[in-house]
Amino acid sequence: MVIGDHMGEEFQTFIDADKPVSKKAQEIHGITREMLAGQPKAEEALRAFQQFIGDSTLVAHNTDFDIGFLGYEYSRIGQGLRNRHICTLKLSRKLYPGLPDYKLETVAKHILGIEIDKDRRHRALDDAKITAQIWQKMRIQNER
């Protein structure tokens, strides 16, 4: 969570979906079925996440995907996700025309001057931290 110019509390959990993890998902995320055993079920995790975010504005790199995914999951448990949201992908296209692409890795390298560790790529908390840093830089640049 970003509070002003500082990083605040973090929220992270795996979800035991009672389904096998596909080979492709294991390759992309590095998550195995064994890692999910004993973790909270979706409804419990979603309720905890909602409590964590409250009415905060959500920031994500490609909100169409993340908010769409979360909205669908919340609808499955009879809730909605009504938080405002900001998309750093869309903002980066406006603020930094001419980048070869607008993947999180590319934008992070351009704005922050860092390479994302391939072993940590596509892990929610790591991507959220990078996105928060990108958002902070974008806010500063927009204020000028």
Residue, then its C-alpha position, 0 to 999 in steps of 0.5 A: m500500500v502506498i501512503g503519500d510517498h511511502m510504502g505502507e503495509e503489504f497484503q499477500t496470500f496464496i489461494d487453495a483453489d482445489k484445482p491442479v496447477s497447470k504446467k504453464a502456470q507453474e512455469i510463469h509463476g513458479i507456484t506448485r500445488e504443494m505451495l497452495a496446500g493449506q492456504p485460504k480458500a478464495e472467499e476467505a482470501l477475497r474478504a481479507f483483501q477487501q478489508f485490507i484495501g477498504d475504499s482505497t484507489l487501486v493501482a495496477h499495471n494493466t488494470d483491465f486484466d487485474i480489475g476484471f479478474l478481481g471483479y469476476e472473483y468477487s462476483r462469484i462470492g456475491q460481492g462487488l469491487r467498487n474501488r477506483h483504479i489507475c492503470t500505469l500501463k495506460l499512463s506509461r503509453k501517454l507519458y513515455p511514447g516510443l518505448p519498444d513495448y509497455k510491459l512492466e519489465t520495460v517500463a520499470k527499466h525505463i523509469l526506475g533503471i532496474e531489471i526485474d529478476k526473472d525468478r520474481r516476475h509475475r509474482a503478485l507482491d513483487d509486481a505490485k511493489i514495482t508498480a507502486q514504485i512506477w506510480q510514485k515516479m509517474r506522480i512526481q513527474n506529473e506534478r512538475 
